[in-house]
């Protein structure tokens, strides 16, 4: 399907003073794989919404110019036809679910297209096999991890078999193994001649598939690059453009650090067990943590693959889930679930569930009614949100909403701060701002625990690592020199290298050397150099 933008501008109804995109003129040819990148709030998601018709029909606003699909204006195409021809996978898959179980969700789009039951069953079976998600069928969606939900969202679109696929930050909540699987799915779509629009900050996993790169800035397409020209750009320039480091470049993040001093004591966790009840007679054990010591005064990265139990663990820690046998003690003082709930603040993966006010300023006032105007402005400026003080939070981009939620957490003055994927929609600059903000409040809280798959953010911000595997603690260590090397090994063992995983043995040989190694990408040819 050929997509044309003819002098297109769009202003959201809730932001009447500023256009989200303006004067867009470009063409996407049938079967092209286009990467749209740029900093948070640059208008990337709006482009996707204009193609699939969500703007202005769902996201109300003022549209000028024409968006054309195969020579027809989107405004003239019925919504049912658009849904059949254009499939969209959102940054937060939960917002596009219509069913409560995974198989029903996979069938939903096909049912809307009027396919017979036998055909729907065949498509679900084929999709689940090609995506490798057979084990996720017939499960409750809202007991799944963010990454698992993302896979179901992709599968539900794939089963309908549209002409165009729009992926809006699809890797934001995925571990590196799942990102590798996502890249494989995108390659499958490209080989089938589908038109793919990928909106991303993390660009490395799809570079070998990309035909052209559209770089957006302040609502306009500032530059269009061919892939060979784009991959020649140095890492520093990519960071200036708001793009993220690939896992192959982790060695450049190593820094001189000392171990965490535990002079403020520990929070001890013992016998923490939790199960989701999947049916009346069956429980699915998610967590089984016998003994864990969390150093106070630290910023802890909680890592592990999708479905390892990370989000469930932080919900248990802050008292949102009941763990009656668990013993959680702060320097020997046992904390009840009620105490933990009172003294904790959790920023969830889906921040839409915790934005309530009609302005960004109002969100911080909900956290602390006595906070001063100067304190509000200081927090917002640190997160580059000063210009949005009176804007409605739900009118902001996904990354901006994420920052508002973290700003509210910082303003709440709680003892235990939990952040679930706080950098999922953030570009490089905003990730750095987020890191500075969290480190600035470190001394005012007992600890900050961050669920994350983001290696750049961990190296930038965190002091300590806890790795979960299948609901249990696999390892825990400070992010000193040895810890940094161990963390590199964790991520590099899962790294995408031209569609394959780096050989573990070769990587271990490198990691055992007492020095620095660098992996770099040059026109998608990998090389490893070592400075010993």
C-alpha positions as CSV (number, residue, x, y, z in Angstrom):
1,X,0.0,0.0,0.0
2,X,1.4,3.4,-1.0
3,X,1.1,6.1,1.7
4,X,1.3,9.8,0.8
5,X,1.3,12.9,3.1
6,X,0.4,16.1,1.3
7,X,1.2,19.2,3.4
8,X,-0.3,17.6,6.5
9,X,-0.6,19.4,9.8
10,X,-2.5,18.3,12.9
11,X,-3.3,19.9,16.2
12,X,-4.8,18.0,19.1
13,X,-8.0,19.4,20.5
14,X,-6.5,19.4,24.0
15,X,-3.5,21.3,22.8
16,X,-4.9,24.2,20.8
17,X,-1.8,26.4,21.0
18,X,0.7,23.9,19.4
19,X,0.6,21.7,16.3
20,X,1.9,18.2,16.9
21,X,2.9,17.8,13.2
22,X,3.1,20.4,10.5
23,X,3.7,20.6,6.8
24,X,4.5,16.9,6.3
25,X,5.2,16.0,2.7
26,X,6.5,12.5,2.0
27,X,5.7,9.2,0.4
28,X,6.1,5.6,1.7
29,X,6.1,3.1,-1.2
30,X,4.4,-0.2,-1.2
31,X,6.4,-2.8,0.6
32,X,8.9,-0.3,2.2
33,X,10.2,-0.7,5.7
34,X,10.3,2.9,7.2
35,X,11.8,3.8,10.6
36,X,10.5,7.0,12.1
37,X,12.7,8.2,14.9
38,X,13.3,11.4,16.9
39,X,13.1,12.7,20.4
40,X,10.1,12.3,22.7
41,X,7.2,14.6,21.7
42,X,8.6,15.2,18.1
43,X,5.3,13.9,16.5
44,X,6.2,10.3,15.7
45,X,3.2,8.7,17.2
46,X,0.9,11.3,15.6
47,X,2.2,10.3,12.1
48,X,1.1,6.7,12.9
49,X,-2.3,7.9,14.1
50,X,-2.9,9.9,11.0
51,X,-2.1,6.8,8.8
52,X,-4.5,4.4,10.6
53,X,-7.2,7.0,11.0
54,X,-7.1,7.3,14.8
55,X,-6.4,11.0,14.3
56,X,-8.7,12.8,14.0
57,X,-11.5,10.3,14.5
58,X,-10.5,9.0,17.9
59,X,-7.8,11.6,18.9
60,X,-9.9,14.7,18.2
61,X,-8.2,17.7,16.6
62,X,-7.8,19.9,13.6
63,X,-6.3,18.3,10.4
64,X,-5.2,20.1,7.3
65,X,-3.8,18.6,4.2
66,X,-4.3,15.0,2.9
67,X,-3.2,11.6,4.0
68,X,-3.6,9.3,1.0
69,X,-3.7,5.5,0.9
70,X,-3.3,4.2,-2.7
71,X,-4.6,7.5,-4.0
72,X,-7.6,7.7,-1.6
73,X,-7.9,10.1,1.3
74,X,-8.0,8.5,4.7
75,X,-11.0,10.7,5.5
76,X,-13.0,9.0,2.7
77,X,-12.2,5.4,3.7
78,X,-14.6,3.7,6.1
79,X,-13.1,2.8,9.5
80,X,-13.9,-0.9,8.9
81,X,-11.8,-0.9,5.7
82,X,-9.0,0.9,7.4
83,X,-8.9,-1.7,10.2
84,X,-8.7,-4.5,7.7
85,X,-5.9,-2.9,5.7
86,X,-3.8,-1.3,8.5
87,X,-2.7,-3.0,11.7
88,X,-1.3,-1.1,14.6
89,X,0.7,-2.2,17.6
90,X,0.8,0.4,20.3
91,X,3.5,1.2,22.9
92,X,1.1,0.1,25.6
93,X,-0.7,-3.1,24.2
94,X,-3.2,-3.1,27.0
95,X,-5.0,-0.1,25.4
96,X,-5.8,-2.1,22.3
97,X,-7.1,-5.3,24.0
98,X,-10.8,-6.1,23.7
99,X,-10.8,-9.6,25.3
100,X,-9.7,-10.9,28.7
101,X,-7.8,-14.0,27.5
102,X,-5.1,-14.3,24.9
103,X,-6.8,-16.7,22.4
104,X,-10.0,-14.6,22.4
105,X,-7.8,-11.5,21.7
106,X,-6.1,-13.3,18.8
107,X,-9.5,-14.1,17.3
108,X,-11.1,-10.7,17.8
109,X,-9.9,-9.0,14.7
110,X,-10.7,-12.0,12.5
111,X,-14.2,-12.2,14.0
112,X,-14.7,-8.5,13.1
113,X,-13.7,-9.3,9.5
114,X,-16.4,-12.0,9.4
115,X,-14.1,-15.0,8.9
116,X,-15.6,-18.4,9.5
117,X,-14.6,-20.2,12.7
118,X,-12.4,-22.8,10.9
119,X,-10.4,-20.0,9.2
120,X,-10.0,-18.1,12.5
121,X,-8.7,-21.3,14.2
122,X,-6.3,-21.9,11.3
123,X,-5.0,-18.3,11.5
124,X,-4.5,-18.4,15.3
125,X,-2.6,-21.7,15.0
126,X,-0.4,-20.4,12.2
127,X,0.3,-17.1,14.0
128,X,1.1,-18.6,17.3
129,X,3.5,-21.1,15.6
130,X,5.3,-18.4,13.6
131,X,5.5,-16.1,16.6
132,X,6.5,-18.9,19.0
133,X,3.8,-18.0,21.5
134,X,1.9,-21.3,21.7
135,X,2.5,-21.3,25.5
136,X,0.7,-18.0,25.8
137,X,-2.6,-19.2,24.4
138,X,-5.6,-19.7,26.6
139,X,-4.2,-17.5,29.3
140,X,-5.6,-14.4,31.1
141,X,-4.1,-11.3,29.5
142,X,-4.0,-9.2,32.7
143,X,-1.8,-11.8,34.4
144,X,0.8,-11.5,31.7
145,X,4.0,-9.4,31.8
146,X,4.2,-6.3,29.6
147,X,6.4,-8.1,27.1
148,X,4.0,-11.1,26.9
149,X,1.1,-8.7,26.2
150,X,3.1,-7.1,23.5
151,X,3.5,-10.4,21.8
152,X,-0.2,-11.1,21.9
153,X,-0.9,-7.7,20.5
154,X,1.4,-8.3,17.5
155,X,-0.1,-11.7,17.0
156,X,-3.7,-10.4,17.0
157,X,-2.8,-8.0,14.2
158,X,-0.8,-10.6,12.2
159,X,-3.8,-13.0,12.2
160,X,-5.9,-10.4,10.3
161,X,-3.1,-10.1,7.7
162,X,-3.3,-6.3,6.9
163,X,-1.3,-4.6,4.1
164,X,0.4,-2.1,6.5
165,X,1.8,-2.6,9.9
166,X,2.4,0.3,12.3
167,X,4.6,-0.4,15.3
168,X,4.7,2.3,17.9
169,X,7.7,1.8,20.3
170,X,7.1,-2.0,20.3
171,X,10.4,-2.8,22.1
172,X,9.7,-0.5,25.0
173,X,8.8,-3.3,27.5
174,X,10.7,-6.2,25.9
175,X,13.8,-8.0,27.1
176,X,16.6,-8.5,24.6
177,X,15.5,-12.1,23.8
178,X,12.0,-10.8,23.0
179,X,13.4,-7.9,20.9
180,X,15.3,-10.5,18.9
181,X,12.0,-12.4,18.3
182,X,10.3,-9.1,17.4
183,X,13.0,-8.4,14.8
184,X,12.4,-11.9,13.4
185,X,8.7,-11.2,13.0
186,X,9.4,-7.9,11.3
187,X,11.7,-9.7,8.9
188,X,8.9,-12.1,8.1
189,X,6.6,-9.2,7.3
190,X,9.2,-7.5,5.1
191,X,9.8,-10.8,3.2
192,X,6.0,-11.1,2.6
193,X,6.0,-7.6,1.0
194,X,4.2,-5.8,3.8
195,X,4.6,-2.1,4.3
196,X,6.0,-1.5,7.8
197,X,6.1,1.8,9.7
198,X,8.3,1.4,12.8
199,X,8.3,4.3,15.3
200,X,11.2,3.8,17.7
201,X,14.0,5.2,19.9
202,X,15.8,1.9,20.0
203,X,16.8,1.5,16.4
204,X,19.5,-1.1,16.4
205,X,17.4,-4.3,16.2
206,X,15.7,-3.2,13.0
207,X,18.5,-1.5,11.1
208,X,19.2,-4.3,8.7
209,X,15.5,-4.3,7.7
210,X,15.1,-0.6,7.2
211,X,14.9,0.9,3.8
212,X,14.7,4.6,4.8
213,X,14.9,6.5,8.1
214,X,12.7,9.5,8.7
215,X,14.1,11.7,11.4
216,X,11.5,14.0,13.1
217,X,12.1,17.1,15.1
218,X,9.5,19.5,16.5
219,X,6.7,18.1,14.4
220,X,8.4,18.0,11.1
221,X,10.4,15.5,9.1
222,X,13.8,17.2,9.3
223,X,15.8,14.6,7.3
224,X,15.2,11.4,5.3
225,X,18.2,9.0,5.3
226,X,19.0,5.9,3.3
227,X,20.2,3.1,5.5
228,X,23.8,3.1,4.3
229,X,24.1,6.8,5.1
230,X,22.4,6.5,8.4
231,X,24.6,3.7,9.8
232,X,27.7,5.8,9.2
233,X,26.7,8.3,11.9
234,X,28.8,8.2,15.1
235,X,27.2,7.3,18.4
236,X,27.5,10.8,19.7
237,X,25.4,12.2,16.8
238,X,22.8,9.5,17.3
239,X,22.5,10.5,21.0
240,X,22.0,14.1,20.0
241,X,19.2,12.9,17.8
242,X,17.6,11.2,20.9
243,X,18.4,7.7,19.8
244,X,19.5,4.9,22.1
245,X,22.7,2.9,22.4
246,X,22.6,-0.7,21.2
247,X,23.6,-3.5,23.5
248,X,26.7,-4.0,21.3
249,X,28.1,-0.8,22.7
250,X,27.7,-1.5,26.4
251,X,31.5,-1.3,26.9
252,X,31.3,2.4,26.3
253,X,29.1,2.8,29.4
254,X,31.6,1.3,31.8
255,X,32.6,3.8,34.6
256,X,34.8,3.7,37.6
257,X,32.6,2.8,40.6
258,X,33.0,1.5,44.1
259,X,30.7,-0.9,45.8
260,X,27.6,0.2,47.7
261,X,28.2,1.1,51.3
262,X,25.5,-0.5,53.4
263,X,25.9,2.0,56.3
264,X,22.1,2.7,56.2
265,X,21.3,-1.0,56.7
266,X,19.1,-3.3,54.8
267,X,15.5,-4.3,53.9
268,X,15.3,-8.1,54.3
269,X,12.7,-10.2,52.4
270,X,12.0,-13.7,53.5
271,X,9.5,-16.4,52.4
272,X,7.8,-14.2,49.8
273,X,5.6,-16.5,47.8
274,X,2.8,-15.4,45.4
275,X,0.5,-17.2,43.0
276,X,-2.0,-15.9,40.5
277,X,-5.2,-17.9,40.5
278,X,-5.8,-18.8,36.8
279,X,-8.8,-21.0,37.4
280,X,-11.0,-21.9,40.4
281,X,-8.9,-25.0,40.9
282,X,-5.5,-24.0,39.6
283,X,-2.9,-21.5,40.8
284,X,0.1,-20.4,38.8
285,X,3.1,-19.7,41.1
286,X,4.8,-16.5,40.1
287,X,7.2,-15.8,43.0
288,X,9.1,-18.0,45.4
289,X,11.8,-15.8,47.1
290,X,13.2,-17.4,50.3
291,X,15.8,-14.8,51.3
292,X,16.8,-11.5,49.8
293,X,18.7,-8.5,51.3
294,X,18.2,-5.1,49.7
295,X,20.8,-2.4,50.6
296,X,19.2,0.8,51.8
297,X,20.4,4.1,50.2
298,X,20.7,2.4,46.8
299,X,19.1,2.5,43.4
300,X,18.4,-1.1,42.5
301,X,17.8,-2.4,39.0
302,X,15.4,-5.4,39.0
303,X,16.2,-7.3,35.8
304,X,15.2,-10.6,34.2
305,X,13.3,-11.8,31.1
306,X,9.7,-11.0,30.4
307,X,7.5,-13.1,32.7
308,X,10.2,-13.6,35.4
309,X,7.9,-12.0,38.0
310,X,9.5,-8.5,38.3
311,X,6.3,-6.4,38.2
312,X,4.6,-8.9,40.5
313,X,7.5,-8.6,43.0
314,X,7.3,-4.9,43.3
315,X,3.5,-5.0,43.7
316,X,4.1,-7.5,46.6
317,X,6.8,-5.3,48.1
318,X,4.6,-2.2,48.2
319,X,1.6,-4.0,49.6
320,X,-0.6,-4.1,46.5
321,X,-0.6,-7.9,46.4
322,X,-1.2,-10.1,49.5
323,X,1.7,-12.3,50.6
324,X,0.6,-13.4,54.0
325,X,3.6,-15.5,54.9
326,X,6.2,-13.0,53.7
327,X,8.4,-11.3,56.2
328,X,9.7,-7.9,55.1
329,X,11.7,-6.0,57.6
330,X,13.5,-2.6,57.5
331,X,16.6,-2.9,59.7
332,X,14.9,-5.6,61.7
333,X,11.6,-3.8,62.0
334,X,8.9,-5.9,60.4
335,X,6.7,-4.0,57.9
336,X,3.1,-5.0,57.5
337,X,1.4,-4.8,54.1
338,X,-0.5,-1.7,55.4
339,X,2.8,0.0,56.4
340,X,4.4,-0.8,53.1
341,X,1.4,0.5,51.2
342,X,1.5,3.8,53.2
343,X,5.2,4.3,52.7
344,X,5.6,3.2,49.1
345,X,5.0,4.8,45.7
346,X,4.8,2.7,42.5
347,X,5.0,4.1,39.0
348,X,3.3,1.4,36.9
349,X,4.2,0.4,33.4
350,X,0.8,1.8,32.2
351,X,1.0,5.3,33.7
352,X,-2.5,6.1,32.2
353,X,-3.9,4.4,35.3
354,X,-2.3,6.9,37.7
355,X,-2.8,10.2,35.9
356,X,-5.9,11.9,37.4
357,X,-5.5,15.6,37.3
358,X,-6.4,18.1,34.5
359,X,-2.9,19.5,34.5
360,X,0.7,18.4,35.0
361,X,0.9,20.8,37.9
362,X,-2.2,19.2,39.4
363,X,-0.6,15.8,39.3
364,X,2.3,16.9,41.6
365,X,-0.2,18.7,43.9
366,X,-2.1,15.4,44.3
367,X,1.2,13.8,45.5
368,X,1.9,16.7,47.9
369,X,-0.8,19.4,48.4
370,X,1.8,21.5,50.3
371,X,4.4,21.4,47.6
372,X,5.5,24.9,46.6
373,X,5.3,26.4,43.1
374,X,9.1,26.6,43.1
375,X,9.5,22.9,44.0
376,X,7.0,21.9,41.2
377,X,8.9,24.0,38.6
378,X,12.3,22.6,39.8
379,X,11.1,19.0,39.4
380,X,9.5,19.6,36.1
381,X,12.5,21.4,34.7
382,X,14.8,18.6,35.7
383,X,12.6,16.2,33.6
384,X,12.2,18.7,30.7
385,X,8.5,19.2,31.4
386,X,8.5,22.9,32.3
387,X,6.7,23.9,29.2
388,X,3.8,21.5,30.0
389,X,2.9,22.9,33.4
390,X,-0.8,23.6,32.6
391,X,-1.2,20.9,29.9
392,X,-3.6,18.0,30.4
393,X,-1.4,14.9,31.1
394,X,-3.5,12.7,28.8
395,X,-2.7,15.0,25.9
396,X,1.0,14.3,26.2
397,X,3.1,11.8,24.4
398,X,3.8,8.4,26.0
399,X,7.3,9.4,27.1
400,X,6.0,12.7,28.5
401,X,3.3,10.9,30.5
402,X,6.0,8.6,31.9
403,X,8.0,11.6,33.1
404,X,4.9,13.2,34.7
405,X,4.3,10.0,36.7
406,X,7.9,9.9,37.9
407,X,7.7,13.6,38.8
408,X,4.6,12.8,40.9
409,X,6.5,10.0,42.6
410,X,9.4,12.3,43.4
411,X,7.0,14.9,44.9
412,X,5.2,12.3,47.1
413,X,8.2,11.9,49.6
414,X,7.7,8.2,50.2
415,X,10.3,5.9,51.8
416,X,10.2,3.2,49.2
417,X,10.0,4.1,45.5
418,X,9.3,1.5,42.8
419,X,9.4,2.4,39.1
420,X,8.2,-0.2,36.6
421,X,9.9,0.4,33.2
422,X,10.3,4.2,33.7
423,X,12.3,4.7,30.5
424,X,10.0,2.7,28.2
425,X,9.0,5.7,26.0
426,X,12.1,8.0,26.6
427,X,14.7,9.1,24.1
428,X,18.4,9.4,25.1
429,X,18.2,12.9,26.4
430,X,15.1,12.2,28.6
431,X,16.7,9.0,29.9
432,X,19.6,11.0,31.1
433,X,17.3,13.6,32.7
434,X,15.3,10.8,34.4
435,X,18.6,9.3,35.8
436,X,19.6,12.7,37.2
437,X,16.3,13.2,38.9
438,X,16.3,9.7,40.5
439,X,19.9,10.1,41.7
440,X,19.0,13.5,43.2
441,X,16.4,12.0,45.5
442,X,18.4,8.9,46.4
443,X,19.4,10.2,49.9
444,X,15.8,11.1,50.7
445,X,14.4,7.6,50.4
446,X,15.2,4.2,51.8
447,X,15.8,2.8,48.3
448,X,14.6,3.1,44.7
449,X,13.8,-0.1,42.9
450,X,13.5,0.0,39.1
451,X,12.1,-2.7,36.9
452,X,14.0,-2.3,33.6
453,X,15.4,-3.9,30.5
454,X,17.3,-0.7,29.7
455,X,21.1,-1.2,30.0
456,X,22.0,2.4,29.3
457,X,19.7,3.5,32.1
458,X,21.1,0.9,34.5
459,X,24.7,2.0,33.9
460,X,23.7,5.7,34.1
461,X,21.6,5.4,37.3
462,X,21.8,2.2,39.3
463,X,24.0,1.0,42.2
464,X,22.8,-2.6,42.7
465,X,21.4,-5.4,40.6
466,X,18.8,-8.0,41.5
467,X,18.1,-10.6,38.7
468,X,14.9,-12.7,38.8
469,X,14.5,-15.9,36.9
470,X,11.2,-17.8,36.9
471,X,10.1,-16.1,40.1
472,X,13.2,-16.7,42.1
473,X,16.4,-14.6,42.8
474,X,19.1,-15.8,40.4
475,X,21.7,-13.3,41.5
476,X,22.2,-10.1,43.4
477,X,25.4,-7.9,43.3
478,X,26.6,-4.3,43.6
479,X,27.3,-2.4,40.3
480,X,31.0,-2.0,41.1
481,X,33.7,-2.8,38.5
482,X,33.1,-6.6,38.7
483,X,29.3,-6.0,38.8
484,X,29.4,-3.9,35.6
485,X,31.3,-6.6,33.8
486,X,28.8,-9.2,35.0
487,X,25.9,-7.0,33.8
488,X,27.6,-6.6,30.4
489,X,27.8,-10.4,30.2
490,X,24.0,-10.7,31.1
491,X,23.0,-8.4,28.3
492,X,25.6,-9.4,25.7
493,X,24.6,-13.0,26.1
494,X,21.2,-12.0,24.7
495,X,22.4,-9.3,22.2
496,X,21.1,-9.2,18.6
497,X,23.9,-9.6,16.2
498,X,22.5,-9.5,12.7
499,X,19.6,-11.7,13.7
500,X,21.6,-14.1,15.8
501,X,22.9,-14.3,19.3
502,X,26.6,-13.7,20.0
503,X,28.3,-17.0,20.8
504,X,28.4,-17.4,24.5
505,X,31.9,-19.0,24.6
506,X,33.5,-16.2,22.6
507,X,31.8,-13.6,24.8
508,X,33.0,-15.3,28.0
509,X,36.5,-15.2,26.7
510,X,36.3,-11.5,26.3
511,X,34.7,-10.9,29.6
512,X,37.4,-12.8,31.5
513,X,40.0,-10.2,30.3
514,X,40.8,-7.4,32.8
515,X,40.2,-4.6,30.3
516,X,37.8,-2.9,28.1
517,X,36.3,-4.2,24.9
518,X,34.3,-2.4,22.3
519,X,31.8,-3.6,19.8
520,X,30.8,-1.3,17.1
521,X,28.6,-1.3,14.1
522,X,29.8,-0.2,10.7
523,X,27.4,-0.6,7.8
524,X,26.0,-3.6,9.8
525,X,29.3,-5.4,9.7
526,X,30.3,-6.3,13.3
527,X,33.8,-6.2,14.6
528,X,35.2,-6.5,18.1
529,X,38.3,-4.7,19.3
530,X,39.9,-5.0,22.7
531,X,42.0,-2.6,24.6
532,X,43.8,-4.7,27.2
